[in-house]
């Protein structure tokens, strides 16, 4: 979706809200932003069935909470926050699950040098890499989604997580997130060492 298309979509949603027509506003929002929000939920939850359930709960949340939305950020930023909150609640309420998603970004994230005979190219090891994200907290997984999967800048990540802050506040938030991400990479390396996916000498 281009910036102009997104701007037009935001305007249509707000116009319906201004008329008190929440149902039409939600219909337009789900039609426009639904596909990317579904992808977000699948990425966070890793279980298609659970993600479908989360999307239904998300839509119910829109109908319930949209009349109280104060437009201090874009609708899209707010909707992402609502979707993440739904995913967090479902993640913490369910029993731990094995992460079935793609794991290559974790290998790249830890700067592991690959070769044709590298052990992590073997299927059992790749499967074990896929479980690493399941050991992370929901907020840590979300940070990976925004920074690694979606390749967002730190300012965009800060804006996505707290779009109501001032420019100065966003820069401070971005600095904090960079430090959190550094700690997260260190934790991922430790998890990979525990699983013997990388050697103890890997830095």
N, C-alpha and C positions, 0 to 999 in steps of 0.2 A: 504494500500500500504506500503510495507516494505521500509526501507531506501535505500536498493540497487535498488529496482524498481524505487523509486523516483529519485535516482541519474541517472539511465539509461534514464529515461524520460526527465530529465533536459538536459542530454547530447544530446539526439535526437533533442529536440527543438532547442538547440543552434547550432547544426550542420546544420539544415535547414536554420536557420537565417544566418549562415556564408556563405551559398551558395546563399543567397538572395531570398530564396524560402519561403516567408512569408506565403503563403496559406498553404503549407504543415506543416509549424511550428505551425500554428494556429490549423490545423486539428489534429495534434498529441497532442497538449496541451489540446484541448477540449475533445478529447477521454480519455486522462489520468486524467485530473483534473476537467472535467465537472461535474461529480456527486457531488463532495464536494462543488464546487462553486455554484451549484444550491441550495444545502442545505443551504449554507450561505445566499443566497439571499432570500430564503423562510423565514429563521429565522429573517432576518432584516426587511423584508417588510410585512410578515405575510399574504399576499394575494397571493394565487397561481397564479392567472392571472397576477398580477403585477410583480411577480417574474419571470414568463416566459418572459414577455416583457423586464424586466431588463436583463435577460440572453442574449436575442437577441442583446440588445444595448451593452452589455459587449463584445460579440463576434465581433461586428462591431468595438468597441474600440480597440480590440486586432489587428485586421487587419490594422487599421489606425496607431496605436501607437507603435506596436512591432518593426518596423524598427529603431525607435529611442531609444529603450531600451538599456541601456549601461551596463547591467549585473553587476551592483554594488551590487545586491542582487540576490537571486535565482529567477527564473522565477515565481515560486509558490508564493513567498512573494509579488512580483510585481503584479501578477494577482489578488491576494486577495485585494490589495490596489485599483486596478482598479475596481473590483467588488463592493467594499464598496463605492467608489466614485459614481458609477452609482446608487447604492441604496440610498445614501444620496440625490442625485439630484432628484430622483423620489419621495422620502419621503417628501422633502421640497416643491416639486411642486404640490403634491396632497393634497387634503383636509384631515383633521385628520380622522383616521379610528380607529375603536375599535380593540384592539389586540385580536386575536382569538387563539393565540398560547398557549402552555402548560404553567402553572403558578406555578407548584410545586417548581421550583427552587427559586422563590421569597419567598415562605414560608420558605424554608430551609435557604435562604440567610439571612432572618431577624431573624433566630433562634427562630421561634415560636414553642412552645411546643405543640405537637398534642396529642389528645386523641380521644376515640371513639365517644364522644359527642361534639367534638369541633365544633363551628359554621362554621368555614371555610371548613368543610367537606360537608356542605350543598351545593347543586348545585348552587343556586343563588349567594352565596358568592364566590364559586370557579369561576363563570363567572365574577364576579367583580374583582377578582385577575387578571384575564386574561387581563383586560383593563389597568392595571397599566403601563405596558411597553409602551403602546401607548402614555402615557403622558411624556415619556422621550425623550430627544433629540437623534437624530441618533447616535451621538458619544457615548452617554451613553448606548444606546442599544447595540452598537457594543462591548463596554467594557464588558457588561454582557455576550454577546455571547462568547467572547474569554476566560474570566475568569471562568464563571459559566457553560455555556453549554459545552464548549470544554475543560474545566478544565486545562487550560494552566498555566504554571508557570509565574511569573511576568516578568522574563527575556524573555521568549518566547512571551508574550504579547507585550513587548516593541519592540522586534525584528519584530513581525508581523506588528506593526504599523509604525515602522521606521527602517527597516532592514539595512539602509546604515550607521548607527552610529557605532562608535568604541565601544570596550568593555566597556570602562569607560562611554561613552555616554549612552549605553544601561542600565547600572546600575543606572545612574542618572534618565533616563527616567522611569525605573521600580519603583524607589522611588516616583516619581511624580504620576505615575499611581496608586500606592497603596493609596496615599492620596486622589486622585480623587475617587477611589473606596469606600473609607471610607465615603466620602461626599455623594456618590451615595447611599450607604446603608442607611445613615441617611435620605436622601430624600425619599427613598422607604418606610421607616418606617412612615414618616410623611404622605405620600400619603395613606398608609394603615390605619393610624389613621383617616384621613379625611373620608375614606370610611367605617370606623368602622369595619375594618377587624381584627384589634388588638386593645387592650385597651390602654388608655392613659398611663397606668402604665408600659406597655411593654417597655423594654429598649434595 
